[in-house]
Amino acid sequence: MVRVTVVGAGIAGLTTALYAVTAGHHVVVLDRTDRLGGRGTSQTVDGAPFGYGLHLLHRRGPLIKVIKKISRLPLVLASPRLDRLHVSNIGPLRPRNNVRLAAQRRRAMRQGDSSSEVAQAAALLAGSGVLRYGDRYAALQKQRLAVVGEGWAGLVGRMAAALDEVGVLIEPNCEVIGVEEGRVTLDNGRTFESDVVVLATGASQAARLLKTIDSHALNAVTPVRASTLDALLSSRPLSDKHGVIDAKEGAYITDLANIQPKLNLEGALLSAVMVERPNESSEQRNERFEAFLERTAKGWHHHVVHQRKQTSITVQTTGTKPSFDRYVEHRIFLAGEWVDCEHELADAAAATGKMCGQNIA
C-alpha cells in the first residue's frame, strides 16, 4: 500500500483518487476551496445548473466511463441538434428544408474543411472555444456530445459519494505552498507525508509548486482565456434555437433549456463563451462579448432572473504538455486537462487521473 496525497479536488483529482484507492492505496485529497469539482462543476440556482460557460459531455469519453463505473443511476443527457445550431449570418448547421444545402454543409463538416465557416463553427463549439477537428468534432456531428441534466455538480457529487463510501478523506480549504519528495506543506504550517503526490490542480498552480525542481515547468503550456456568461432568463431570446455560433468572433451562445427539456425551465438558460484574441486585453474582449450577446440574444439583459459572469477565466490550455509521469523521479505525478493526453477537456482530466491512479507503485 502506498500513501498518496492528491492536490486538487477537480475531475482529475477525484478520478485519481478513485483509481488509486481501487488499487489498494491510502489516499488523501486536498483542495484550496470548499467546493469540489474546481471549474468542472456547477451550482444550482432557482432549479437551474450554473456552470462556467458551456461544456458538453462526451457520451463515449473517459469521464462518463468513470461515472458509469461508480454509479448505477442513469444520467439524463440531451444532445444539441445540428438543425437547431445556427451559424451567425449563415443559418443552421444542417438545414431542414434544403436538401442540397444540407448535403453541402454535411460534406464540409465531415471533411473538416477549415475554410468553411460551418465546419469552423462546429469545431469551435465542440472544442469549447478552440478550433479542433478531432474526436469531439466528430462526436458533435453524431450527437454524442450532451448537456447533463443534473449539471456537472451531479457528476462531481457521484464521484465524491463513491470516495466517501470507501473512506477517502477530502480536506477543503487547504492552500498547498510546497511539494518536496513526498512532503506536502500547507500555508498554515501543516504537512502531509506521502509516498506519492499527484498534482491535479490547474496548470498555473502546478507550475508554481514545481518551480523548486524545474524552473521552466509548464512554460510550453499556454492558457486559453475567455469571457463567459451563464444566465437564467424569464424569456427565450433564442426562440427554439439550441445555439448560435460565430467562429470569426470566437464565440457561441446556447440555450440549455432548449437542448435539455428535462430541466423544466419556463425561460431560457443561456450559456455563452468568447475566447481571447492575440494581444487583446480583457476589456476589449468583454466589449466584443457584450456586442455579440446583444446581437444574438437581443434584449436578454432585460429578462435576467440570475446570472454569473466571468470576465477572464482559463477555459483550457494549448501547447506542448508534459506527460503524467514527467516528474516521477521526484515522486510526483501530474493530472489535468493540461497534461499530455489523446483526449480533450474534462475527458483529458479524467484520463490523466486514471493514468496516475493506475500507475502508482
Secondary structure, DSSP 8 states (H G I E B T S, - for coil): --EEEEE--BHHHHHHHHHHHHTT-EEEEE-SSSSTBTTS--EEETTEEE-SS---EETTSHHHHHHHHH--S---EE---GGGEEETTTEESS-SS-HHHHHHHHHHHHHT-TT-HHHHHHHHHHTTTS---SHHHHHHHTT-EEEETT-HHHHHHHHHHHHHHTT-EEE-S--EEEEETTEEEETTS-EEE-SEEEE-S-HHHHHHHHTTT-TTTTTTEEEEEEEEEEEEESS-TTTT-SEEEETTTTEEEEEHHHH-GGG--SS-EEEEEEE--TT--HHHHHHHHHHHHHHHSTTGGGGEEEEEEEEEEEEEEEE----TTTTGGGTEEE-STTS--SS-HHHHHHHHHHHHHHH--
